[in-house]
Amino acid sequence: MPQVFHRSANLVSRASIYGVVILLGVLSYALYAIALSPWYTDQYVTRQQPVPFSHRHHAGELGIDCRYCHTSVEKSSFAGVPPTQTCMTCHSQIWTNSSMLEPVRASYRTDVSLSWTRVNALPDFVYFDHSIHVAKGVGCTTCHGPIADMALTYREGTLYMSWCLDCHRQPEKYIRPKSEVFNPFYQPPANQLELGRQLVKEYKVQSLQTCSTCHR
């Protein structure tokens, strides 16, 4: 029986198979890279706010404690968005004629809350409790990044499940003394792992990784 395909067809078929495999690999890597890129995760992207609030100025330069504005962070799952009255505690006396702060003054006069845009918003199917993390020695900057250096607030982490699990699996890498939880300038010491293991034991930190921990 005569040969149907020319011998060169063998080379073409092999090249086609290898080409498809390589193409699928490239596409998979490209999709993976896109999923981790700020374009998809919104990392390092500042959001439009009713007032351009600067954490760098308030927390970094003035040294205002996080809990002054986020009053419920130690006792609630939600850290809390400061009411206009909190802003006006200071701004009824300083920068009283600033046009930039007119939305704050208008909110105070009309008793209509400012509509802040949440930067670190989790999906509805994810449960996160600020209070328990604070109580176990997880610092603000561990999740929120260098907040005291942000002129405008942006998202530091991906908020992916793998990002959370990295800490849940190895809490000793991130736990800090409770006295330093609200210190925005805290830097982990050289012996962080040794210190972390001590604090994990002292604070009774559990390495919770079951689905029901966050998905309830």
Secondary structure, DSSP 8 states (H G I E B T S, - for coil): ---SS-THHHHHHHHHHHHHHHHHHHHHHHHHHHHHSHHHH-BT-B---SS---HIIIIIIS---HHHHSTTTTTSSS-----HHHHHHHHTTSSTT-GGGHHHHHHHHHT-------SS---TT----HHHHHHTT--HHHHH-SGGG-SS-BB-S---HHHHHHHHH-GGGT---GGGTT-TT----TTHHHHHHHHHHHTT------HHHH--
